[in-house]
């Protein structure tokens, strides 16, 4: 079972991965990235400009929050096609307790006045042009492999879910590879008790 209280570092690690994947998944931007969701919320010449005018002090956080929410919605739609959508864990769905802590941590950072790149361990510069190779490198785990099977609802990762949530998040992100046309939703199925 997942711990009730997650450390700040773990929450930041998960948020960083969520943001990298959410940014990479955008498809309305020019040039488009992976096109997993129909958004352009971060780029200076797209939604980032609107957020900059609407929220001058927190625009970077607001755009990251919005693109993360777009990814969460796509993830939810895919999970709802499953027989037991709450009995899995994905990069964007950790169950109520952890998801609430992630939302609170993001709100804390947004109110702190610190820039996202100064506080989150982002392994990719999301303010630079997209490179599929750089994205793949950013979410890869060197010298490891994530075994999964493709099922109608996504990519089911073999084995029991790791207790360390940030390591689990890394495996979920890594299981996005190889990149495909639509969001492949890697997931762990929770053990039935």
JOSUL-V655400 format. One record per backbone hydrogen bond with DSSP energy under -1.0 kcal/mol. CO is the residue of the C=O (numbers start at 0). NH is the residue of the N-H. Records with the same first field share a line. If there is no record, write none. Layout:
# JOSUL-V655400
CO: NH + NH
This chain:
# JOSUL-V655400
6: 10
7: 11
8: 12
9: 13
10: 14
11: 15
12: 16
13: 17
14: 18
15: 19
16: 20
17: 21
18: 22
19: 23
20: 24
22: 25
23: 33
24: 35 + 36
25: 32 + 34
36: 26 + 38
38: 27
39: 46
42: 45 + 47
45: 48 + 49
46: 50
47: 51
48: 52
49: 53
50: 54
54: 58
57: 61
58: 62
59: 63
60: 64
61: 65
62: 66
63: 67
64: 68
65: 69
66: 70
67: 71
68: 72
69: 73
70: 74
71: 75
72: 76
73: 77
74: 78
75: 79
77: 80
78: 81
83: 86
86: 189
88: 187
92: 89
94: 98
95: 99
96: 100
97: 101
98: 102
99: 103
100: 104
101: 105
102: 106
103: 107
104: 108
105: 109
106: 110
114: 117
115: 118 + 119
119: 121
123: 125
124: 127
130: 134
131: 135
132: 136
133: 137
134: 138
140: 143
146: 157
148: 155
150: 153
153: 150
154: 186
155: 148
163: 167
164: 168
165: 169
166: 170
167: 171
168: 172
169: 173
170: 174
172: 175
173: 176
184: 154
186: 156
187: 88
